[in-house]
Amino acid sequence: MGSSGESIGRLEVPISVRLGERSLRVREVLGLVPGSIIELPQRAEDELTLVVNNKALGLGQAVKVGENFGVRITFMGDVLERMEAMMTGSLQLGDGDEPEEDDDAAALAEAMLAGQL
């Protein structure tokens, strides 16, 4: 990978893990207090959804890593879908990166997605 590709590799994107979803009426949300339980339609053994910029990109299983939770990846969407999801939101540089590289890396990534590279 050249220096432009390396710049893209240093960008950071937030990854979320979705446990489940449920709609509630406004009065139900207003009635939530500490100790309330919101039941989700997913079973405890169901896979979790990995999300980047509100786009589901993969699946995983919850695991314990020391005293923390982790996710063991069981499925990931294709690379193009991942690139598109990462480029639709705001990206942040990792520690030690130069701010001006952000514009160059974002432009390169958009060119890649457009099929220009």
Residue frames as qw, qx, qy, qz and C-alpha x, y, z in Angstrom:
[[0.000, 0.890, 0.457, 0.000, 0.00, 0.00, 0.00],
 [0.399, 0.476, -0.035, 0.783, 1.37, 3.47, -0.88],
 [0.148, -0.046, -0.461, 0.874, 1.43, 6.47, 1.43],
 [0.448, -0.155, -0.148, -0.868, -2.11, 7.48, 0.42],
 [0.739, -0.212, -0.596, -0.230, -3.36, 3.98, 1.24],
 [0.492, -0.104, -0.638, 0.582, -1.50, 4.11, 4.54],
 [0.130, -0.123, 0.195, -0.964, -3.24, 7.43, 5.34],
 [0.661, -0.231, -0.353, -0.621, -6.62, 5.81, 4.87],
 [0.723, -0.138, -0.664, 0.130, -5.59, 2.95, 7.11],
 [0.302, -0.016, -0.533, 0.790, -4.84, 5.37, 9.98],
 [0.370, -0.330, -0.110, -0.861, -8.29, 6.97, 9.96],
 [0.041, 0.112, 0.887, -0.446, -10.58, 6.05, 12.84],
 [0.461, -0.285, -0.416, -0.730, -14.32, 5.39, 12.62],
 [0.453, -0.212, 0.611, -0.614, -16.71, 4.65, 15.47],
 [0.453, -0.051, -0.846, -0.277, -18.03, 1.10, 15.52],
 [0.542, -0.235, 0.390, -0.707, -21.13, 0.28, 17.54],
 [0.156, -0.051, -0.985, -0.057, -22.58, -3.07, 18.50],
 [0.550, -0.199, -0.086, -0.807, -26.37, -3.22, 18.42],
 [0.193, -0.044, 0.917, -0.347, -27.85, -5.54, 21.00],
 [0.116, 0.502, 0.848, 0.123, -31.38, -5.04, 19.75],
 [0.107, -0.109, -0.123, -0.981, -34.09, -2.54, 18.92],
 [0.055, -0.551, -0.827, 0.098, -37.58, -1.87, 20.04],
 [0.078, -0.461, -0.198, -0.861, -40.05, 0.94, 19.51],
 [0.189, -0.435, -0.713, 0.515, -41.78, 2.46, 22.50],
 [0.014, -0.843, -0.428, -0.325, -44.60, 4.96, 22.73],
 [0.147, 0.606, -0.237, 0.745, -43.64, 8.40, 23.98],
 [0.619, -0.613, 0.100, -0.481, -45.59, 7.85, 27.20],
 [0.967, -0.172, -0.121, 0.146, -43.61, 4.63, 27.79],
 [0.602, 0.368, -0.228, 0.670, -40.30, 6.45, 27.31],
 [0.166, -0.646, 0.167, -0.726, -41.43, 9.21, 29.67],
 [0.812, -0.485, 0.012, -0.326, -42.32, 6.56, 32.23],
 [0.828, 0.180, -0.411, 0.337, -38.83, 4.99, 32.28],
 [0.411, -0.836, 0.276, -0.236, -37.10, 5.20, 35.66],
 [0.108, 0.532, -0.828, 0.140, -33.98, 3.59, 37.09],
 [0.408, -0.063, 0.864, -0.290, -34.71, -0.11, 37.41],
 [0.735, 0.448, 0.105, -0.498, -37.10, -0.21, 34.44],
 [0.493, -0.150, 0.787, 0.339, -36.52, -3.07, 32.01],
 [0.560, 0.536, -0.207, -0.597, -37.01, -2.77, 28.28],
 [0.759, 0.007, 0.648, 0.066, -37.53, -6.21, 26.78],
 [0.201, 0.547, -0.544, -0.603, -35.94, -6.68, 23.38],
 [0.890, 0.242, 0.004, -0.387, -37.29, -9.06, 20.74],
 [0.543, 0.516, -0.660, 0.049, -33.87, -10.71, 20.27],
 [0.922, -0.344, -0.177, 0.022, -32.98, -13.86, 22.13],
 [0.462, -0.806, 0.341, 0.143, -29.94, -13.77, 24.40],
 [0.705, -0.180, 0.570, 0.380, -28.07, -16.19, 22.09],
 [0.573, 0.772, 0.254, 0.102, -28.79, -14.20, 18.89],
 [0.629, 0.120, 0.078, 0.764, -25.86, -12.59, 17.11],
 [0.117, -0.778, -0.171, 0.593, -25.15, -8.90, 17.64],
 [0.560, 0.739, 0.259, 0.273, -25.03, -6.42, 14.77],
 [0.497, -0.326, 0.082, 0.800, -21.87, -4.41, 14.09],
 [0.249, 0.888, 0.382, 0.054, -22.76, -0.90, 12.94],
 [0.417, -0.196, 0.125, 0.879, -20.70, 1.87, 11.32],
 [0.130, 0.113, -0.159, -0.972, -22.46, 5.20, 10.66],
 [0.622, 0.193, 0.386, -0.653, -25.87, 3.58, 11.26],
 [0.727, 0.369, -0.448, -0.367, -25.17, 0.91, 8.62],
 [0.867, -0.283, 0.399, -0.098, -25.11, -2.75, 9.61],
 [0.395, 0.693, -0.580, -0.167, -21.88, -4.25, 8.31],
 [0.427, 0.255, -0.861, 0.108, -21.45, -7.48, 10.19],
 [0.803, -0.460, -0.180, -0.333, -22.48, -9.88, 12.91],
 [0.303, 0.425, -0.740, 0.424, -20.79, -11.18, 16.00],
 [0.718, -0.461, -0.521, -0.020, -21.19, -13.03, 19.27],
 [0.316, -0.844, 0.250, -0.355, -20.69, -11.46, 22.67],
 [0.820, 0.028, -0.455, 0.346, -17.61, -12.75, 24.48],
 [0.510, -0.856, 0.034, 0.076, -15.90, -11.92, 27.76],
 [0.649, 0.499, -0.270, 0.507, -12.36, -10.54, 27.46],
 [0.279, 0.120, -0.553, 0.776, -10.94, -10.33, 30.95],
 [0.037, 0.453, 0.627, -0.632, -13.33, -8.05, 32.81],
 [0.271, 0.401, -0.155, -0.862, -14.68, -6.49, 29.59],
 [0.749, 0.442, 0.454, -0.193, -17.12, -7.44, 26.88],
 [0.085, -0.412, 0.628, 0.655, -15.94, -8.12, 23.36],
 [0.775, 0.436, 0.138, -0.437, -17.43, -9.27, 20.06],
 [0.473, -0.178, 0.779, 0.371, -16.21, -12.28, 18.08],
 [0.426, 0.449, -0.290, -0.730, -16.89, -11.48, 14.42],
 [0.618, 0.131, 0.775, -0.033, -18.94, -14.17, 12.67],
 [0.511, 0.591, 0.525, 0.336, -19.77, -12.32, 9.44],
 [0.117, -0.586, 0.063, 0.799, -18.59, -9.14, 7.70],
 [0.590, 0.748, 0.241, -0.183, -20.06, -7.51, 4.61],
 [0.775, 0.370, 0.135, 0.494, -17.86, -6.93, 1.59],
 [0.493, -0.238, -0.049, 0.836, -15.06, -4.38, 1.57],
 [0.056, 0.379, 0.353, 0.854, -16.91, -1.92, -0.70],
 [0.444, -0.714, -0.467, -0.274, -19.87, -1.79, 1.72],
 [0.634, -0.541, -0.257, 0.489, -17.48, -1.16, 4.60],
 [0.375, 0.012, 0.135, 0.917, -15.68, 1.64, 2.74],
 [0.132, -0.551, -0.432, -0.702, -18.98, 3.29, 1.82],
 [0.556, -0.714, -0.426, -0.009, -20.22, 3.14, 5.41],
 [0.608, -0.411, -0.136, 0.665, -17.00, 4.59, 6.74],
 [0.286, 0.111, 0.236, 0.922, -16.94, 7.45, 4.24],
 [0.173, -0.665, -0.525, -0.502, -20.51, 8.62, 4.87],
 [0.509, -0.821, -0.249, 0.072, -19.77, 9.86, 8.38],
 [0.008, 0.922, -0.351, 0.162, -17.11, 11.94, 10.01],
 [0.898, 0.074, -0.301, 0.314, -13.73, 10.26, 10.28],
 [0.372, -0.899, 0.229, -0.025, -11.13, 11.01, 12.93],
 [0.544, 0.582, -0.566, 0.211, -7.38, 10.63, 12.73],
 [0.858, -0.347, -0.320, 0.201, -5.60, 8.32, 15.13],
 [0.475, -0.829, 0.116, 0.270, -3.02, 9.57, 17.64],
 [0.516, -0.434, 0.456, 0.581, 0.10, 11.05, 16.09],
 [0.492, 0.479, 0.573, 0.448, -1.41, 11.67, 12.64],
 [0.130, -0.162, 0.083, 0.975, -1.18, 15.02, 10.94],
 [0.383, 0.551, 0.489, -0.557, -4.54, 16.84, 10.47],
 [0.358, 0.574, -0.335, -0.656, -3.82, 17.77, 6.83],
 [0.003, -0.147, 0.958, 0.246, -3.65, 14.06, 5.93],
 [0.381, 0.372, 0.730, -0.428, -7.37, 13.77, 6.72],
 [0.494, 0.651, 0.002, -0.576, -8.38, 15.72, 3.59],
 [0.258, 0.502, -0.745, -0.356, -5.99, 13.76, 1.35],
 [0.123, -0.019, 0.988, -0.096, -7.11, 10.40, 2.73],
 [0.453, 0.478, 0.562, -0.500, -10.79, 11.27, 2.45],
 [0.462, 0.643, -0.258, -0.553, -10.33, 12.43, -1.15],
 [0.147, 0.358, -0.898, -0.211, -8.45, 9.23, -2.01],
 [0.270, 0.166, 0.909, -0.273, -11.12, 7.07, -0.40],
 [0.515, 0.581, 0.295, -0.556, -13.88, 8.86, -2.31],
 [0.379, 0.584, -0.553, -0.457, -11.95, 8.37, -5.56],
 [0.042, -0.162, 0.986, 0.012, -11.59, 4.67, -4.75],
 [0.395, 0.369, 0.731, -0.415, -15.33, 4.37, -4.13],
 [0.494, 0.671, 0.010, -0.552, -16.07, 6.17, -7.39],
 [0.893, 0.238, 0.343, 0.165, -13.97, 3.60, -9.25],
 [0.335, 0.923, -0.191, 0.020, -11.35, 6.16, -10.27],
 [0.117, -0.697, 0.705, -0.053, -8.44, 4.24, -8.77]]
